[in-house]
């Protein structure tokens, strides 16, 4: 099935895991629980969480009662920050093919990819984890 817009599995894991952790009432959430809830592989969840830890979103405790916890308050973590932690800086571009010169006088896409990206960034900047608790 074709999709105009889709998120990578890593971004999906990151966003869902951060919301799950923010809902956990300050109790650490382990990789196994995150993998189960997000229907993802334990290995992929662990890799994504390591990235989020490296970027200062979560800390972790080892051991049987260990897991991940937020390092900042949910209202201080914007969805765009999580997205960009995984995928890199999101930059709107006029041409979906990133060509410097168009073969046509007017782009047949009519800058829709630029507009969609700007709207996506605005949405992600306007919502924090607290929006989903």
Legacy VTK file of the C-alpha trace (Angstrom):
# vtk DataFile Version 3.0
C-alpha trace
ASCII
DATASET POLYDATA
POINTS 133 float
0.000 0.000 0.000
1.414 3.375 -0.998
1.516 6.254 1.463
2.112 9.911 0.842
3.414 10.450 4.372
4.906 7.873 6.697
7.153 7.838 9.728
10.111 5.529 10.015
9.783 2.650 12.443
12.493 4.236 14.597
10.569 7.524 14.890
7.361 5.651 15.656
9.125 3.675 18.403
10.693 6.849 19.798
7.464 8.860 19.911
5.349 6.032 21.313
7.983 5.019 23.866
8.398 8.572 25.112
4.635 8.909 25.575
4.523 5.560 27.409
7.360 6.649 29.696
5.727 10.027 30.341
2.531 8.212 31.413
4.387 5.865 33.774
4.011 8.005 36.927
7.792 8.302 37.385
8.258 4.511 37.376
11.015 3.365 34.999
9.780 1.451 31.952
12.036 -1.326 30.636
12.827 -2.250 27.046
10.747 -5.430 27.166
7.615 -3.496 28.167
8.213 -0.837 25.496
8.769 -3.527 22.852
5.591 -5.310 23.886
3.409 -2.190 23.855
4.812 -0.866 20.568
4.860 -4.314 18.900
8.507 -3.795 18.017
11.645 -5.852 18.355
13.441 -5.548 21.669
16.709 -4.861 19.842
15.247 -1.987 17.799
13.626 -0.432 20.880
16.920 -0.669 22.772
18.774 1.043 19.924
16.211 3.861 19.708
16.232 4.350 23.480
20.032 4.519 23.506
19.808 7.362 20.999
17.227 9.204 23.125
19.409 8.689 26.209
22.469 10.023 24.366
20.491 13.132 23.412
19.408 13.738 27.023
15.712 12.851 26.864
15.821 9.778 29.108
17.992 8.244 31.763
18.062 4.609 32.734
18.529 2.268 35.672
19.837 -1.260 35.240
18.576 -4.314 37.007
15.286 -6.117 37.594
13.477 -2.910 38.602
15.299 -0.799 36.044
14.164 0.933 32.937
13.940 4.337 31.308
12.672 7.559 32.866
12.342 11.136 31.596
15.127 13.589 32.331
12.884 16.585 31.612
9.267 17.310 32.402
6.837 16.114 29.696
5.731 19.683 28.941
9.361 20.584 28.170
9.838 17.879 25.503
8.409 18.734 22.093
7.561 16.038 19.568
9.796 17.750 16.999
12.789 17.269 19.315
12.153 13.530 19.517
11.646 13.288 15.751
14.858 15.177 15.007
16.816 13.159 17.570
16.124 10.075 15.465
15.972 11.432 11.901
18.034 14.625 12.029
16.987 18.220 11.417
13.801 18.486 9.370
14.205 21.067 6.621
11.419 22.054 4.204
12.473 21.859 0.561
10.605 23.139 -2.474
11.493 20.270 -4.766
10.767 16.703 -3.620
13.573 15.558 -5.927
15.910 18.248 -4.495
16.842 19.452 -7.977
18.329 22.951 -8.235
16.749 23.562 -11.659
13.318 22.337 -12.713
12.728 21.130 -16.247
9.305 22.792 -16.180
8.290 26.431 -15.933
6.109 25.558 -12.970
6.563 22.614 -10.615
3.819 20.064 -11.153
3.933 19.399 -7.380
3.146 23.107 -6.765
5.343 23.127 -3.614
3.037 20.704 -1.811
5.987 18.872 -0.231
7.254 22.174 1.178
3.816 23.079 2.539
3.286 19.631 4.076
6.693 19.719 5.732
6.050 23.183 7.188
2.657 22.031 8.532
4.233 18.890 9.998
6.957 20.932 11.726
4.379 23.369 13.117
2.296 20.482 14.466
5.295 18.748 16.028
6.501 22.033 17.596
3.066 22.772 19.050
2.767 19.465 20.934
4.765 18.270 23.887
4.642 14.892 25.584
2.281 16.481 28.115
-0.328 16.727 25.327
-0.647 12.918 25.430
-0.691 12.184 29.157
LINES 1 134
133 0 1 2 3 4 5 6 7 8 9 10 11 12 13 14 15 16 17 18 19 20 21 22 23 24 25 26 27 28 29 30 31 32 33 34 35 36 37 38 39 40 41 42 43 44 45 46 47 48 49 50 51 52 53 54 55 56 57 58 59 60 61 62 63 64 65 66 67 68 69 70 71 72 73 74 75 76 77 78 79 80 81 82 83 84 85 86 87 88 89 90 91 92 93 94 95 96 97 98 99 100 101 102 103 104 105 106 107 108 109 110 111 112 113 114 115 116 117 118 119 120 121 122 123 124 125 126 127 128 129 130 131 132
